[in-house]
Amino acid sequence: MGLEELLNTLRINEQKQIDDIWQQAKAEAESIRKQVADAITDITRAHEDQLASACQKSIRSILAESEKKAGMKKLYAYQDLDRVLHLTAIRQLPLLRQTLDYKTVFELLVNELPEVDWERIAVNPADVDLAVKFFRRDIVSPDESISGGLIAVNRDGRILVNNSFEKRLERKWPYILPEMIKYIEKRYVESGAAEKTE
């Protein structure tokens, strides 16, 4: 599944959560900015002539604190966005079985395994018949937690190769997430809200 397909699915299935995260972060940042503006006005009135220098120092301090708080809110929004996007991606993994030439993908994943005397091959229950084309039936076991691909363990348990869709997503997530965030931010900056799709 390409990045664009994942993003399209995300927009269709998880749009409200993303919009809520961004709107909440934006509202909280705006509230902080308003509080800062009110505080600046109050400080300015109280010390207008006598304490101009102290007022400027206070203003700088307040602005620095508001920027710090706004930065923290943005960080929390990114963490929430990471969580939502990752959960969405995980939920979409079973769809890869339908959108790809899955038999070919499974064979490629099998061919990545080193030549080892495997004792256990865990696969999605729907893949048991496919797996026995490559491994002995007695070592193939169904595992509901695997949406696609396989996990292979050798006889002494020292070699484990996790070539499941879940593990491959986990390995690539640090590269996928920044691209998705850039895409979402671009859409958000252009429209002021996360893009709605029907």
C-alpha positions as CSV (number, residue, x, y, z in Angstrom):
1,M,0.0,0.0,0.0
2,G,1.5,3.3,-1.0
3,L,1.7,6.4,1.1
4,E,-1.0,8.1,-1.0
5,E,-3.4,5.2,-0.5
6,L,-2.7,5.2,3.2
7,L,-3.4,8.9,3.3
8,N,-6.6,8.5,1.3
9,T,-7.8,5.9,3.7
10,L,-6.8,8.0,6.7
11,R,-8.8,11.0,5.3
12,I,-11.8,8.8,4.8
13,N,-11.7,6.9,8.1
14,E,-10.0,9.1,10.7
15,Q,-10.6,12.7,9.5
16,K,-12.7,13.8,12.5
17,Q,-10.0,12.7,15.0
18,I,-7.3,14.6,13.1
19,D,-9.4,17.7,12.8
20,D,-10.3,17.6,16.5
21,I,-6.6,17.3,17.5
22,W,-5.6,20.3,15.3
23,Q,-8.6,22.4,16.3
24,Q,-8.0,21.8,20.0
25,A,-4.3,22.7,19.7
26,K,-5.2,25.8,17.7
27,A,-7.9,26.8,20.2
28,E,-5.5,26.3,23.1
29,A,-2.7,28.3,21.5
30,E,-5.2,31.1,20.7
31,S,-6.4,31.1,24.3
32,I,-2.8,31.4,25.5
33,R,-2.1,34.2,23.1
34,K,-5.3,36.1,24.3
35,Q,-4.2,35.6,27.9
36,V,-0.8,37.0,27.1
37,A,-2.4,40.0,25.3
38,D,-4.6,40.7,28.3
39,A,-1.6,40.4,30.7
40,I,0.4,42.7,28.5
41,T,-2.4,45.3,28.6
42,D,-2.7,45.1,32.4
43,I,1.0,45.4,32.9
44,T,1.2,48.3,30.5
45,R,-1.6,50.3,32.2
46,A,-0.1,49.7,35.7
47,H,3.4,50.7,34.9
48,E,3.1,53.0,31.9
49,D,5.4,55.8,32.8
50,Q,7.5,54.7,35.8
51,L,8.2,51.1,35.0
52,A,8.6,51.1,31.2
53,S,11.8,49.1,31.5
54,A,10.4,46.6,34.0
55,C,7.3,46.3,31.8
56,Q,9.4,45.3,28.7
57,K,11.2,42.7,30.8
58,S,7.8,41.3,32.0
59,I,6.5,41.3,28.4
60,R,9.5,39.4,27.2
61,S,9.1,36.9,30.0
62,I,5.4,36.4,29.3
63,L,5.9,36.0,25.6
64,A,8.7,33.5,26.2
65,E,6.4,31.5,28.6
66,S,3.5,31.7,26.1
67,E,5.7,30.4,23.3
68,K,6.9,27.6,25.5
69,K,3.3,26.6,26.4
70,A,2.3,26.9,22.7
71,G,5.2,24.7,21.8
72,M,4.2,22.1,24.4
73,K,0.6,22.1,23.1
74,K,1.9,21.5,19.6
75,L,4.1,18.7,20.8
76,Y,1.1,17.0,22.5
77,A,-0.9,17.5,19.3
78,Y,1.9,15.8,17.3
79,Q,1.9,12.9,19.8
80,D,-1.9,12.5,19.5
81,L,-1.6,12.7,15.7
82,D,1.1,10.0,15.8
83,R,-1.1,7.8,17.9
84,V,-4.1,8.3,15.6
85,L,-2.2,7.8,12.4
86,H,-0.4,4.7,13.7
87,L,-3.6,3.1,14.9
88,T,-5.2,3.9,11.6
89,A,-2.3,2.4,9.7
90,I,-2.4,-0.8,11.8
91,R,-6.2,-1.1,11.1
92,Q,-5.5,-0.8,7.4
93,L,-2.9,-3.6,7.3
94,P,-5.5,-6.4,6.6
95,L,-6.6,-4.4,3.5
96,L,-3.1,-5.0,2.0
97,R,-4.1,-8.6,1.5
98,Q,-6.9,-7.4,-0.9
99,T,-5.1,-4.5,-2.7
100,L,-1.8,-6.3,-3.4
101,D,-0.9,-9.4,-5.3
102,Y,-0.7,-11.0,-1.9
103,K,0.5,-14.4,-3.0
104,T,3.5,-12.8,-4.7
105,V,4.1,-10.5,-1.6
106,F,4.0,-13.6,0.7
107,E,6.5,-15.4,-1.5
108,L,8.8,-12.4,-1.5
109,L,8.6,-12.3,2.3
110,V,9.4,-16.1,2.5
111,N,12.3,-15.6,0.1
112,E,13.8,-13.0,2.4
113,L,14.3,-15.6,5.2
114,P,17.8,-17.0,5.6
115,E,18.3,-20.7,4.9
116,V,17.7,-22.1,8.4
117,D,16.0,-25.2,9.8
118,W,12.8,-23.5,10.9
119,E,10.8,-25.0,13.8
120,R,7.7,-22.7,13.7
121,I,6.2,-20.5,11.1
122,A,3.4,-18.3,12.4
123,V,1.0,-16.8,9.8
124,N,-2.5,-15.3,9.6
125,P,-5.1,-18.2,9.7
126,A,-6.1,-17.4,6.1
127,D,-2.4,-18.0,5.1
128,V,-2.0,-21.5,6.4
129,D,-2.6,-23.1,3.0
130,L,-0.3,-20.6,1.3
131,A,2.4,-21.2,3.9
132,V,2.4,-25.0,3.4
133,K,3.5,-24.4,-0.2
134,F,6.8,-23.2,1.3
135,F,7.1,-25.0,4.7
136,R,6.1,-28.3,6.2
137,R,2.5,-28.3,7.5
138,D,3.5,-29.4,11.0
139,I,5.6,-26.2,11.6
140,V,3.0,-23.8,10.2
141,S,0.7,-22.4,12.9
142,P,-2.1,-19.8,12.7
143,D,-1.8,-16.6,14.6
144,E,-4.7,-14.1,14.7
145,S,-2.3,-11.2,15.6
146,I,-0.6,-11.4,12.2
147,S,-2.5,-9.5,9.4
148,G,-0.1,-10.6,6.7
149,G,3.4,-12.0,6.2
150,L,5.0,-14.4,8.7
151,I,7.1,-14.9,11.7
152,A,9.8,-17.7,11.6
153,V,11.6,-19.2,14.6
154,N,14.4,-21.7,14.4
155,R,14.8,-24.9,16.5
156,D,16.7,-23.4,19.4
157,G,14.8,-20.2,19.4
158,R,17.9,-18.1,18.8
159,I,16.8,-16.9,15.4
160,L,13.5,-15.2,15.0
161,V,12.6,-13.4,11.8
162,N,9.5,-11.2,12.1
163,N,8.4,-10.5,8.5
164,S,4.8,-9.6,9.4
165,F,3.1,-6.6,8.0
166,E,2.9,-5.3,11.6
167,K,6.7,-5.5,12.1
168,R,7.4,-4.0,8.7
169,L,5.2,-1.0,9.5
170,E,6.9,-0.6,12.9
171,R,10.3,-0.5,11.2
172,K,9.2,2.0,8.6
173,W,7.0,4.2,10.8
174,P,9.8,6.7,11.7
175,Y,10.1,7.4,8.0
176,I,6.4,7.3,7.1
177,L,5.2,9.5,10.0
178,P,7.1,12.7,9.1
179,E,5.9,12.5,5.5
180,M,2.3,12.1,6.6
181,I,2.6,15.0,9.1
182,K,4.1,17.2,6.3
183,Y,1.2,16.3,4.1
184,I,-1.4,16.9,6.8
185,E,0.2,20.2,7.9
186,K,0.3,21.4,4.3
187,R,-3.4,20.6,3.9
188,Y,-4.2,22.3,7.3
189,V,-2.2,25.4,6.5
190,E,-3.9,25.8,3.1
191,S,-7.4,25.3,4.4
192,G,-7.3,26.2,8.1
193,A,-8.9,22.8,8.9
194,A,-8.1,19.3,8.2
195,E,-9.4,18.4,4.7
196,K,-12.9,16.8,4.7
197,T,-13.5,14.0,2.3
198,E,-16.7,12.2,1.4
